[in-house]
Amino acid sequence: MGRNDDPQKMQRMREWLTRAAQIIEVDKDVVLDLEVDLLKLAQMTAHNTSRPGTPLTAFLVGLAAGAAGGDNEATVTTARAKIASLIADIEKSFVEESK
């Protein structure tokens, strides 16, 4: 992300995501590959649309990526495209309104 996040907190986040992925039996590399994209989407959602909607938006992206199926590379590619589309919509529909 563009911010200077605390490296220790980021490492702890990655450790948690690795553990969570193991518990729910998904490949941790998918979420780690999408880390920057998902964090940008979360930031855009929280600051421009609705803070409570942030985790639900991330869940929607996960549902869409899962529904697309395929291997991990295809899942990441699909999710990245969906995230970019959501960010573009936030920028178009919400960011301009606050100016």
DSSP file with accessible surface (Angstrom, degrees, kcal/mol):
  #  RESIDUE AA STRUCTURE BP1 BP2  ACC     N-H-->O    O-->H-N    N-H-->O    O-->H-N    TCO  KAPPA ALPHA  PHI   PSI    X-CA   Y-CA   Z-CA
    1    1 A M              0   0   61      0, 0.0     4,-0.1     0, 0.0    36,-0.1   0.000 360.0 360.0 360.0 171.0    0.0    0.0    0.0
    2    2 A G        +     0   0   82      2,-0.1     2,-0.1    38,-0.0    38,-0.0   0.705 360.0  82.3 -74.3 -19.6    1.0    3.6   -0.2
    3    3 A R  S    S-     0   0  123      1,-0.1     2,-1.1     0, 0.0     0, 0.0  -0.369  88.4-113.5 -82.3 165.5    1.2    4.0    3.5
    4    4 A N        -     0   0  170     -2,-0.1     2,-0.1     2,-0.0    -2,-0.1  -0.724  42.1-168.1 -97.3  81.2    4.1    3.0    5.7
    5    5 A D        -     0   0   44     -2,-1.1     5,-0.0    -4,-0.1     3,-0.0  -0.451  35.6 -91.7 -70.9 146.6    2.5    0.2    7.6
    6    6 A D     >  -     0   0   70      1,-0.2     4,-2.5    -2,-0.1     5,-0.2  -0.390  32.6-143.2 -58.5 118.3    4.2   -1.2   10.7
    7    7 A P  H  > S+     0   0  103      0, 0.0     4,-2.4     0, 0.0     5,-0.2   0.856  99.3  53.1 -57.2 -35.0    6.4   -4.1    9.3
    8    8 A Q  H  > S+     0   0  155      2,-0.2     4,-2.4     1,-0.2     5,-0.2   0.909 110.0  47.0 -68.0 -40.0    5.7   -6.1   12.5
    9    9 A K  H  > S+     0   0  151     -3,-0.2     4,-2.5     2,-0.2    -1,-0.2   0.895 111.9  51.0 -66.9 -38.8    2.0   -5.7   12.2
   10   10 A M  H  X S+     0   0   26     -4,-2.5     4,-2.4     2,-0.2    -2,-0.2   0.910 110.7  48.6 -65.0 -40.1    2.2   -6.6    8.5
   11   11 A Q  H  X S+     0   0   95     -4,-2.4     4,-2.4    -5,-0.2    -2,-0.2   0.919 111.3  49.8 -64.4 -41.7    4.2   -9.8    9.3
   12   12 A R  H  X S+     0   0  190     -4,-2.4     4,-2.4     2,-0.2    -2,-0.2   0.899 109.5  52.3 -64.5 -38.5    1.7  -10.7   12.0
   13   13 A M  H  X S+     0   0   49     -4,-2.5     4,-2.9     1,-0.2    -2,-0.2   0.939 110.0  48.2 -60.3 -46.2   -1.1  -10.2    9.5
   14   14 A R  H  X S+     0   0   77     -4,-2.4     4,-2.3     1,-0.2    -2,-0.2   0.882 110.3  51.6 -64.3 -38.0    0.6  -12.5    7.0
   15   15 A E  H  X S+     0   0  112     -4,-2.4     4,-2.2     2,-0.2    -1,-0.2   0.918 111.7  47.4 -62.7 -43.1    1.1  -15.1    9.7
   16   16 A W  H  X S+     0   0  147     -4,-2.4     4,-3.4     2,-0.2     5,-0.2   0.933 111.0  50.4 -64.2 -45.0   -2.5  -14.9   10.6
   17   17 A L  H  X S+     0   0   44     -4,-2.9     4,-2.7     1,-0.2    -2,-0.2   0.901 109.8  51.1 -61.8 -37.8   -3.6  -15.2    7.0
   18   18 A T  H  X S+     0   0   50     -4,-2.3     4,-1.9     2,-0.2    -1,-0.2   0.935 114.0  44.1 -62.7 -45.3   -1.4  -18.2    6.5
   19   19 A R  H  X S+     0   0  157     -4,-2.2     4,-2.6     2,-0.2    -2,-0.2   0.929 113.7  49.8 -65.6 -45.3   -2.9  -19.9    9.6
   20   20 A A  H  X S+     0   0   20     -4,-3.4     4,-2.5     1,-0.2    -2,-0.2   0.918 109.7  51.6 -61.6 -41.4   -6.5  -18.9    8.6
   21   21 A A  H  <>S+     0   0    7     -4,-2.7     5,-2.6    -5,-0.2     4,-0.5   0.904 110.3  49.2 -61.8 -40.0   -6.0  -20.3    5.1
   22   22 A Q  H ><5S+     0   0  149     -4,-1.9     3,-0.8     3,-0.2    -2,-0.2   0.931 110.7  50.3 -64.2 -44.2   -4.7  -23.6    6.6
   23   23 A I  H 3<5S+     0   0  106     -4,-2.6    -2,-0.2     1,-0.2    -1,-0.2   0.906 117.5  38.2 -62.6 -42.3   -7.8  -23.8    8.9
   24   24 A I  T 3<5S-     0   0  118     -4,-2.5    -1,-0.2    -5,-0.2    -2,-0.2   0.375 113.5-119.4 -94.3   6.4  -10.3  -23.2    6.1
   25   25 A E  T < 5 +     0   0  173     -3,-0.8     2,-0.3    -4,-0.5    -3,-0.2   0.917  66.1 128.8  61.2  51.8   -8.3  -25.3    3.7
   26   26 A V      < -     0   0   85     -5,-2.6     2,-0.5    -6,-0.1    -1,-0.2  -0.920  68.5 -90.2-127.0 161.7   -7.5  -22.8    0.9
   27   27 A D    >>  -     0   0   65     -2,-0.3     3,-1.3     1,-0.2     4,-0.7  -0.571  28.0-152.3 -74.8 119.3   -4.1  -21.9   -0.6
   28   28 A K  H 3> S+     0   0   77     -2,-0.5     4,-2.3     1,-0.3     5,-0.2   0.786  89.5  71.0 -61.1 -27.9   -2.5  -19.0    1.3
   29   29 A D  H 3> S+     0   0   68      1,-0.2     4,-2.6     2,-0.2    -1,-0.3   0.810  89.2  61.8 -63.9 -27.3   -0.7  -17.9   -1.7
   30   30 A V  H <> S+     0   0   26     -3,-1.3     4,-1.2     2,-0.2    -1,-0.2   0.969 110.3  37.6 -63.5 -51.5   -3.9  -16.6   -3.3
   31   31 A V  H  < S+     0   0   42     -4,-0.7     4,-0.3     1,-0.2     3,-0.2   0.904 117.0  51.8 -69.3 -36.6   -4.6  -14.1   -0.6
   32   32 A L  H >< S+     0   0   43     -4,-2.3     3,-0.9     1,-0.2     4,-0.3   0.892 107.9  52.5 -68.3 -33.6   -0.9  -13.2   -0.2
   33   33 A D  H 3< S+     0   0   91     -4,-2.6    -1,-0.2     1,-0.2     4,-0.2   0.800 114.9  42.8 -67.3 -27.8   -0.7  -12.6   -4.0
   34   34 A L  T 3X S+     0   0    8     -4,-1.2     4,-3.3    -3,-0.2     5,-0.3   0.319  81.8 111.6 -99.3   7.6   -3.7  -10.3   -3.7
   35   35 A E  H <> S+     0   0   29     -3,-0.9     4,-2.6    -4,-0.3     5,-0.2   0.904  79.8  42.1 -50.6 -55.0   -2.5   -8.5   -0.5
   36   36 A V  H  > S+     0   0   84     -4,-0.3     4,-2.2     1,-0.2    -1,-0.2   0.931 117.5  47.7 -61.9 -44.4   -1.8   -5.1   -2.1
   37   37 A D  H  > S+     0   0   40     -4,-0.2     4,-2.4     1,-0.2    -2,-0.2   0.925 114.0  46.1 -63.4 -46.6   -5.0   -5.2   -4.2
   38   38 A L  H  X S+     0   0   40     -4,-3.3     4,-2.7     2,-0.2    -1,-0.2   0.891 112.1  50.5 -66.1 -39.6   -7.3   -6.2   -1.3
   39   39 A L  H  X S+     0   0   46     -4,-2.6     4,-2.5    -5,-0.3    -1,-0.2   0.898 110.7  49.5 -67.0 -36.3   -5.8   -3.7    1.1
   40   40 A K  H  X S+     0   0   96     -4,-2.2     4,-2.8    -5,-0.2     5,-0.2   0.933 111.6  49.0 -66.0 -43.9   -6.3   -0.9   -1.5
   41   41 A L  H  X S+     0   0    4     -4,-2.4     4,-2.9     1,-0.2     5,-0.2   0.931 111.8  49.5 -59.9 -44.0   -9.9   -2.0   -2.0
   42   42 A A  H  X S+     0   0   32     -4,-2.7     4,-2.9     2,-0.2     5,-0.2   0.922 112.0  48.1 -61.4 -43.8  -10.4   -2.1    1.8
   43   43 A Q  H  X S+     0   0   64     -4,-2.5     4,-2.2     2,-0.2     5,-0.2   0.938 113.8  46.4 -62.2 -47.3   -8.9    1.4    2.1
   44   44 A M  H  X S+     0   0   24     -4,-2.8     4,-1.5     2,-0.2     5,-0.3   0.912 115.9  45.7 -62.9 -42.5  -11.1    2.8   -0.7
   45   45 A T  H  X>S+     0   0    2     -4,-2.9     4,-2.3    -5,-0.2     5,-1.5   0.950 114.3  47.0 -66.7 -47.9  -14.2    1.2    0.6
   46   46 A A  H  <5S+     0   0   18     -4,-2.9     5,-0.3    -5,-0.2    -2,-0.2   0.884 119.9  37.7 -63.7 -38.1  -13.7    2.2    4.2
   47   47 A H  H  <5S+     0   0  113     -4,-2.2    -1,-0.2    -5,-0.2    -2,-0.2   0.652 129.2  27.1 -91.7 -14.8  -12.9    5.8    3.5
   48   48 A N  H  <5S+     0   0   49     -4,-1.5    -3,-0.2    -5,-0.2    -2,-0.2   0.612 130.8  14.3-123.2 -20.7  -15.3    6.5    0.6
   49   49 A T  T  <5S-     0   0   55     -4,-2.3     2,-0.3    -5,-0.3    -3,-0.2   0.639 118.7 -30.8-119.9 -69.3  -18.3    4.2    0.9
   50   50 A S     >< -     0   0   52     -5,-1.5     4,-0.6     1,-0.1     3,-0.4  -0.877  34.0-149.0-162.7 120.5  -18.8    2.4    4.2
   51   51 A R  T >4 S+     0   0  159     -5,-0.3     3,-1.6    -2,-0.3    -1,-0.1   0.934 105.0  50.2 -58.1 -46.0  -16.4    1.2    6.8
   52   52 A P  T 3> S+     0   0  100      0, 0.0     4,-0.6     0, 0.0    -1,-0.2   0.793 105.3  59.6 -64.8 -22.4  -18.8   -1.7    7.8
   53   53 A G  H 3> S+     0   0   16     -3,-0.4     4,-2.5     1,-0.2     5,-0.2   0.615  83.9  85.3 -78.9  -9.2  -19.1   -2.6    4.1
   54   54 A T  H <X S+     0   0   22     -3,-1.6     4,-2.1    -4,-0.6     5,-0.2   0.951  92.2  39.3 -62.0 -54.4  -15.3   -3.2    3.8
   55   55 A P  H  > S+     0   0   84      0, 0.0     4,-2.1     0, 0.0    -1,-0.2   0.881 116.1  53.3 -66.4 -30.5  -15.2   -6.9    5.0
   56   56 A L  H  X S+     0   0  117     -4,-0.6     4,-2.3     2,-0.2    -2,-0.2   0.889 107.3  51.0 -69.9 -35.5  -18.4   -7.7    3.2
   57   57 A T  H  X S+     0   0   29     -4,-2.5     4,-2.1     2,-0.2    -1,-0.2   0.925 109.6  50.3 -64.6 -43.3  -17.0   -6.2   -0.1
   58   58 A A  H  X S+     0   0   45     -4,-2.1     4,-2.2     1,-0.2    -2,-0.2   0.898 108.9  52.6 -61.5 -38.3  -13.9   -8.4    0.4
   59   59 A F  H  X S+     0   0  126     -4,-2.1     4,-2.7     1,-0.2    -1,-0.2   0.919 106.3  53.1 -63.4 -41.9  -16.2  -11.4    0.9
   60   60 A L  H  X S+     0   0  110     -4,-2.3     4,-2.6     1,-0.2    -1,-0.2   0.910 107.7  51.0 -59.5 -41.8  -18.0  -10.6   -2.3
   61   61 A V  H  X S+     0   0    7     -4,-2.1     4,-2.7     1,-0.2    -1,-0.2   0.924 110.1  50.4 -61.3 -42.0  -14.7  -10.6   -4.2
   62   62 A G  H  X S+     0   0   44     -4,-2.2     4,-2.7     1,-0.2    -2,-0.2   0.909 109.7  49.9 -62.7 -41.9  -13.9  -14.0   -2.6
   63   63 A L  H  X S+     0   0   94     -4,-2.7     4,-2.6     2,-0.2    -1,-0.2   0.932 112.3  47.7 -61.5 -45.0  -17.2  -15.4   -3.7
   64   64 A A  H  X S+     0   0   31     -4,-2.6     4,-1.5     2,-0.2    -2,-0.2   0.918 113.5  47.1 -63.7 -43.1  -16.7  -14.1   -7.3
   65   65 A A  H  X S+     0   0    6     -4,-2.7     4,-0.8     1,-0.2    -1,-0.2   0.919 113.6  48.3 -65.7 -41.6  -13.2  -15.5   -7.5
   66   66 A G  H >< S+     0   0   54     -4,-2.7     3,-0.7     1,-0.2    -2,-0.2   0.893 108.8  53.3 -65.4 -38.8  -14.3  -18.9   -6.1
   67   67 A A  H 3< S+     0   0   90     -4,-2.6    -1,-0.2     1,-0.2    -2,-0.2   0.825 102.1  59.9 -66.2 -29.1  -17.2  -19.1   -8.5
   68   68 A A  H 3< S-     0   0   55     -4,-1.5    -1,-0.2    -5,-0.2    -2,-0.2   0.774  90.7-174.1 -70.0 -24.8  -14.8  -18.5  -11.4
   69   69 A G    <<  +     0   0   30     -4,-0.8    -1,-0.1    -3,-0.7     2,-0.1  -0.116  26.8 113.2  63.0-162.7  -12.9  -21.7  -10.3
   70   70 A G  S    S-     0   0   68      4,-0.1    -1,-0.1    -4,-0.1    -2,-0.0  -0.354  72.2 -38.9  92.2-174.9   -9.7  -22.7  -12.0
   71   71 A D     >  -     0   0  103     -2,-0.1     4,-2.4     1,-0.1     5,-0.2  -0.174  68.1 -91.2 -79.4 178.0   -6.2  -22.8  -10.7
   72   72 A N  H  > S+     0   0   67      1,-0.2     4,-2.7     2,-0.2     5,-0.2   0.881 125.3  54.3 -60.8 -38.8   -4.7  -20.3   -8.4
   73   73 A E  H  > S+     0   0  148      1,-0.2     4,-2.5     2,-0.2    -1,-0.2   0.933 110.9  45.7 -63.0 -42.4   -3.3  -18.2  -11.2
   74   74 A A  H  > S+     0   0   36      2,-0.2     4,-2.8     1,-0.2     5,-0.2   0.899 112.1  52.0 -66.6 -39.3   -6.7  -17.9  -12.7
   75   75 A T  H  X S+     0   0   22     -4,-2.4     4,-2.8     2,-0.2     5,-0.2   0.933 111.8  45.8 -62.2 -45.8   -8.3  -17.2   -9.4
   76   76 A V  H  X S+     0   0    9     -4,-2.7     4,-2.9     2,-0.2     5,-0.2   0.936 113.5  49.4 -63.7 -44.5   -5.8  -14.4   -8.7
   77   77 A T  H  X S+     0   0   85     -4,-2.5     4,-2.1    -5,-0.2    -2,-0.2   0.930 113.6  45.8 -61.4 -45.9   -6.3  -12.9  -12.1
   78   78 A T  H  X S+     0   0   40     -4,-2.8     4,-2.3     2,-0.2    -2,-0.2   0.938 114.6  47.1 -62.8 -47.8  -10.1  -13.0  -11.8
   79   79 A A  H  X S+     0   0    1     -4,-2.8     4,-2.9    -5,-0.2     5,-0.2   0.917 110.1  53.1 -62.3 -42.1  -10.0  -11.5   -8.3
   80   80 A R  H  X S+     0   0   96     -4,-2.9     4,-2.5    -5,-0.2    -1,-0.2   0.911 110.1  48.2 -60.9 -41.1   -7.6   -8.8   -9.4
   81   81 A A  H  X S+     0   0   62     -4,-2.1     4,-2.1    -5,-0.2    -1,-0.2   0.914 112.7  47.8 -66.3 -41.0   -9.8   -7.7  -12.3
   82   82 A K  H  X S+     0   0   95     -4,-2.3     4,-2.3     2,-0.2    -2,-0.2   0.904 111.7  50.3 -66.7 -40.5  -12.9   -7.7  -10.0
   83   83 A I  H  X S+     0   0    1     -4,-2.9     4,-2.8     2,-0.2     5,-0.2   0.937 109.8  50.4 -62.4 -45.8  -11.1   -5.6   -7.4
   84   84 A A  H  X S+     0   0   58     -4,-2.5     4,-2.5     1,-0.2    -2,-0.2   0.902 110.1  51.1 -59.8 -39.7   -9.9   -3.1  -10.1
   85   85 A S  H  X S+     0   0   80     -4,-2.1     4,-2.1     2,-0.2    -1,-0.2   0.914 111.0  47.4 -64.6 -43.0  -13.5   -2.8  -11.3
   86   86 A L  H  X S+     0   0   60     -4,-2.3     4,-2.5     2,-0.2    -2,-0.2   0.920 111.9  49.8 -64.7 -43.3  -14.8   -2.1   -7.8
   87   87 A I  H  X S+     0   0   15     -4,-2.8     4,-2.8     1,-0.2     5,-0.2   0.933 110.0  51.3 -62.1 -42.7  -12.0    0.4   -7.1
   88   88 A A  H  X S+     0   0   52     -4,-2.5     4,-2.3    -5,-0.2    -1,-0.2   0.904 110.1  49.6 -61.2 -39.8  -12.9    2.2  -10.4
   89   89 A D  H  X S+     0   0   80     -4,-2.1     4,-3.3     2,-0.2     5,-0.3   0.908 110.6  49.6 -67.4 -40.3  -16.5    2.3   -9.4
   90   90 A I  H  X>S+     0   0   11     -4,-2.5     4,-2.7     2,-0.2     5,-2.0   0.944 112.0  48.6 -61.1 -46.9  -15.7    3.8   -6.0
   91   91 A E  I  <>S+     0   0   86     -4,-2.8     5,-1.0     3,-0.2    -2,-0.2   0.899 118.8  39.8 -61.0 -38.6  -13.5    6.4   -7.6
   92   92 A K  I  <5S+     0   0  148     -4,-2.3    -2,-0.2    -5,-0.2    -1,-0.2   0.909 126.7  30.8 -76.2 -44.2  -16.2    7.3  -10.1
   93   93 A S  I  <5S+     0   0   36     -4,-3.3    -3,-0.2    -5,-0.2    -2,-0.2   0.698 132.8  18.1 -95.5 -21.5  -19.3    7.1   -7.9
   94   94 A F  I  X5S+     0   0   79     -4,-2.7     4,-0.9    -5,-0.3    -3,-0.2   0.740 114.9  55.5-120.9 -41.9  -18.1    8.1   -4.4
   95   95 A V  I >4<S+     0   0   36     -5,-2.0     3,-0.9     1,-0.2     4,-0.4   0.939 108.2  50.5 -65.9 -43.0  -14.8    9.9   -4.5
   96   96 A E  G >4<S+     0   0  124     -5,-1.0     3,-1.1    -6,-0.3    -1,-0.2   0.845 103.8  60.9 -64.0 -31.8  -16.0   12.6   -6.9
   97   97 A E  G 34 S+     0   0  148      1,-0.2    -1,-0.2    -5,-0.1    -2,-0.2   0.814 100.2  54.7 -65.0 -29.8  -19.0   13.2   -4.7
   98   98 A S  G <<        0   0   89     -4,-0.9    -1,-0.2    -3,-0.9    -2,-0.2   0.541 360.0 360.0 -84.1  -5.2  -16.9   14.2   -1.8
   99   99 A K    <         0   0  196     -3,-1.1    -3,-0.0    -4,-0.4    -4,-0.0  -0.411 360.0 360.0 -78.1 360.0  -15.0   16.9   -3.7
